[in-house]
């Protein structure tokens, strides 16, 4: 997590308080806050901060080593900043999409989707293990010549942007919906409705989803959470249960080949076909 995100934490808490108050005054269609759920999300966020503080040092060292062999010598020129932001957003899209398409990565990311509420506290329900699984997706930026500190700063700006889109209080935003990731688009991403599964992986720009065929508009009420909800507010269980289930399924899969497929195939894949992936569920719906 970038230092710029730490600086924004007081603003996050202030906006959460404002949303909490506003949610209590509007239509019943807004689920608002539930204290146990909110505390679980905040605990996950705090754990992520602790883990990220340690891994950031290693990540920065790896990016710096790669940068020594960069194809281009860009440096800290002004036009490198928009390039870094665009590159970060592209890398984030593929990291996020892969985190929904590879079960090993999903085990790290899944906890962010485990809340059945959708509010600004959900944005802080961050993984304790993605700091280990995500850095490789940004490594190409260092090889292209983007300064490592710029990469971390761009990641922080992206995370700050994504905070405000975790809300039900903001409707559609007109022409901006065609370009930016908005609350409407991200509500779809958090839905467990079959048509919404594995859709809208964008960070800031929704154009990546439109280009690569993963866009879905918000057309029906969103049912938030996982296809199989875990019904717990224990942050340790939230952080670990997907890993435990994945390794259990791998151990029971029968062969080494099936065990490896359990780790690398999409969530929902099983050797005996007893469970379905998001792609199979959508195809069945269609």
C-alpha positions in Angstrom: 0.0 0.0 0.0 1.4 3.4 -1.0 2.1 6.1 1.6 -0.4 8.3 -0.1 -3.2 5.9 1.0 -2.1 6.2 4.7 -2.4 10.0 4.4 -6.0 9.6 3.1 -7.2 7.3 6.0 -8.7 10.2 8.0 -10.6 11.3 4.9 -11.9 7.7 4.5 -13.2 7.7 8.1 -14.9 11.1 7.7 -16.6 10.0 4.5 -17.7 6.8 6.1 -19.3 8.7 9.0 -21.1 11.0 6.5 -22.4 8.0 4.5 -23.5 6.2 7.6 -25.6 9.2 8.6 -27.0 9.7 5.1 -27.8 6.0 4.7 -30.0 6.1 7.8 -32.2 8.9 6.3 -32.9 7.5 2.8 -35.0 4.7 1.2 -35.0 1.2 2.7 -33.4 0.0 -0.5 -30.1 1.1 0.9 -28.8 -1.5 3.3 -26.4 0.9 5.0 -24.1 -0.2 7.8 -24.1 -3.1 10.2 -21.7 -2.8 13.0 -20.3 -6.3 13.0 -19.8 -6.2 9.3 -18.1 -2.8 9.4 -15.8 -3.8 12.2 -14.8 -6.9 10.2 -14.0 -4.7 7.2 -12.0 -2.3 9.3 -10.1 -5.2 10.9 -9.3 -6.6 7.4 -8.1 -3.1 6.3 -5.8 -2.8 9.4 -4.3 -6.2 8.8 -3.6 -5.3 5.2 -1.8 -2.1 6.3 0.4 -4.2 8.6 1.2 -6.8 6.0 1.7 -4.2 3.2 4.2 -2.2 5.4 6.5 -5.2 5.4 6.0 -6.4 1.8 6.4 -2.9 0.3 10.1 -2.9 1.2 10.7 -6.1 -0.7 8.4 -5.1 -3.6 10.3 -1.8 -4.0 13.6 -3.6 -4.0 12.4 -6.0 -6.7 11.0 -3.2 -8.9 14.3 -1.3 -8.4 16.3 -4.3 -9.5 14.1 -4.7 -12.6 14.4 -1.0 -13.3 18.1 -1.4 -13.6 17.4 -3.4 -16.8 14.6 -1.2 -18.1 14.1 -1.0 -21.9 13.7 2.8 -21.7 15.3 5.5 -19.5 12.3 7.7 -18.6 13.1 9.2 -15.3 11.0 11.6 -13.3 9.8 13.8 -16.2 6.3 15.3 -16.0 4.9 13.1 -18.8 5.9 10.0 -16.9 3.2 10.5 -14.4 0.2 10.1 -16.8 2.1 7.2 -18.3 2.5 5.6 -14.9 -1.2 6.1 -14.1 -2.3 4.6 -17.4 0.1 1.7 -17.0 -1.0 1.1 -13.5 -4.6 1.0 -14.5 -3.9 -1.5 -17.2 -1.9 -3.7 -14.9 -4.6 -3.4 -12.2 -7.2 -4.6 -14.7 -5.3 -7.8 -15.5 -4.4 -8.4 -11.8 -8.0 -8.0 -10.8 -9.4 -10.1 -13.7 -6.8 -12.8 -13.0 -7.8 -12.7 -9.3 -11.3 -13.8 -10.4 -10.1 -16.3 -12.9 -7.4 -18.2 -11.1 -8.4 -19.9 -7.8 -5.0 -19.4 -6.2 -5.3 -15.7 -6.7 -9.0 -15.7 -5.8 -8.2 -17.2 -2.5 -6.3 -14.0 -1.7 -8.8 -11.6 -3.2 -12.1 -13.3 -2.2 -12.4 -11.7 1.2 -13.0 -8.3 -0.4 -16.2 -9.7 -1.8 -17.3 -11.5 1.4 -19.5 -8.6 2.8 -23.2 -8.8 2.1 -23.3 -5.0 2.5 -22.0 -2.4 0.1 -20.7 0.8 1.6 -17.5 2.7 2.0 -16.3 0.4 4.7 -16.4 -2.4 2.2 -13.6 -0.6 0.3 -11.4 -1.1 3.3 -12.1 -4.9 3.5 -8.7 -5.6 2.0 -6.8 -8.9 1.7 -4.0 -9.9 4.0 -2.4 -12.0 1.2 -2.7 -10.0 -2.0 0.4 -8.0 -1.0 2.2 -11.3 -1.8 0.3 -12.3 -5.0 -0.1 -8.9 -6.7 3.4 -7.3 -7.2 4.2 -9.5 -10.3 1.5 -7.8 -12.3 3.2 -4.4 -12.0 6.7 -5.7 -12.7 6.4 -4.9 -16.5 6.1 -1.2 -15.6 9.5 -1.2 -14.0 11.0 -3.0 -17.0 9.5 -0.4 -19.3 11.3 2.3 -17.4 8.7 3.7 -14.9 10.4 4.7 -11.7 9.5 2.2 -8.8 8.4 5.1 -6.6 6.1 6.2 -9.3 4.6 2.7 -9.6 3.8 2.7 -5.9 2.4 6.2 -6.0 0.1 5.3 -9.0 -1.1 2.3 -7.1 -2.0 4.5 -4.2 -3.9 7.0 -6.3 -5.9 4.1 -7.9 -6.8 2.7 -4.4 -7.9 6.2 -3.3 -10.1 6.5 -6.4 -11.7 3.2 -5.8 -12.7 4.1 -2.3 -15.6 6.3 -3.3 -17.2 3.9 -5.8 -18.1 1.5 -2.9 -21.5 3.1 -2.2 -25.2 2.7 -3.0 -25.9 6.4 -2.4 -24.6 7.5 -5.8 -26.6 6.7 -8.9 -25.5 6.7 -12.5 -23.2 9.6 -13.7 -24.3 10.1 -17.3 -21.5 10.3 -19.9 -18.8 9.5 -17.3 -20.2 5.9 -17.2 -18.6 5.3 -20.6 -15.1 6.1 -19.5 -14.7 5.8 -15.7 -15.3 3.1 -13.2 -18.3 4.4 -11.2 -20.4 3.2 -8.2 -22.9 1.7 -10.6 -20.2 -0.3 -12.5 -18.6 -1.4 -9.2 -21.8 -2.5 -7.6 -22.1 -4.9 -10.5 -18.7 -6.2 -9.7 -19.7 -7.0 -6.1 -22.9 -8.7 -7.1 -23.4 -12.4 -6.8 -26.2 -12.3 -9.4 -25.1 -14.8 -12.1 -25.1 -12.2 -14.9 -22.8 -10.0 -12.7 -20.2 -12.6 -11.8 -16.6 -11.7 -12.9 -17.6 -8.5 -14.5 -16.2 -4.9 -14.4 -12.7 -5.5 -13.1 -11.6 -1.8 -13.8 -9.7 0.3 -11.4 -10.2 3.8 -12.7 -11.0 3.4 -16.4 -13.9 1.2 -17.4 -12.7 1.2 -20.9 -10.5 -1.9 -20.3 -13.7 -4.0 -19.5 -15.4 -2.6 -22.6 -12.3 -3.4 -24.7 -11.7 -6.9 -23.4 -15.3 -8.1 -23.1 -15.9 -8.1 -19.3 -18.3 -5.2 -19.1 -21.8 -5.5 -17.7 -24.2 -2.6 -17.0 -26.2 -2.4 -13.8 -29.7 -3.6 -15.0 -31.1 -5.5 -12.0 -30.9 -5.0 -8.2 -27.5 -6.2 -6.9 -27.3 -9.1 -4.4 -24.0 -8.5 -2.7 -21.6 -11.2 -1.4 -20.2 -14.5 -2.6 -22.0 -17.3 -4.5 -21.6 -19.2 -1.2 -21.6 -16.7 1.7 -19.4 -17.5 4.7 -21.6 -15.9 7.5 -18.8 -14.8 9.8 -17.4 -11.5 11.1 -14.2 -13.1 12.3 -11.4 -11.4 10.4 -9.0 -14.4 10.7 -11.6 -16.7 9.2 -12.5 -14.1 6.5 -8.8 -13.9 5.5 -8.1 -17.7 5.6 -11.2 -19.7 4.7 -10.8 -19.5 1.0 -7.2 -20.7 1.2 -8.2 -23.6 3.5 -11.1 -24.7 1.2 -8.8 -24.5 -1.8 -6.1 -26.7 -0.3 -8.7 -29.1 1.1 -10.3 -29.5 -2.4 -6.9 -30.0 -4.0 -6.1 -32.7 -1.5 -9.3 -34.5 -2.2 -9.1 -34.1 -6.0 -7.5 -37.6 -6.5 -4.4 -36.9 -8.6 -1.5 -34.5 -8.7 -2.7 -33.1 -12.0 -6.2 -32.4 -10.6 -4.7 -30.9 -7.5 -2.7 -28.5 -9.6 -5.8 -27.7 -11.7 -7.7 -27.0 -8.6 -5.2 -24.2 -7.8 -4.9 -22.7 -11.3 -8.4 -23.3 -12.8 -11.1 -20.7 -12.2 -13.0 -20.8 -8.9 -15.8 -23.3 -9.1 -13.8 -25.8 -11.2 -13.8 -29.4 -10.0 -12.4 -32.6 -11.4 -15.8 -34.4 -11.2 -17.8 -31.5 -12.5 -19.9 -31.2 -9.3 -19.4 -27.5 -9.1 -19.5 -24.7 -11.7 -17.4 -21.8 -12.7 -18.8 -18.3 -13.2 -18.5 -18.8 -17.0 -20.5 -22.0 -16.8 -23.2 -20.4 -14.7 -23.5 -17.4 -17.1 -23.7 -19.8 -20.1 -26.4 -21.8 -18.3 -28.3 -18.6 -17.7 -28.0 -17.5 -21.3 
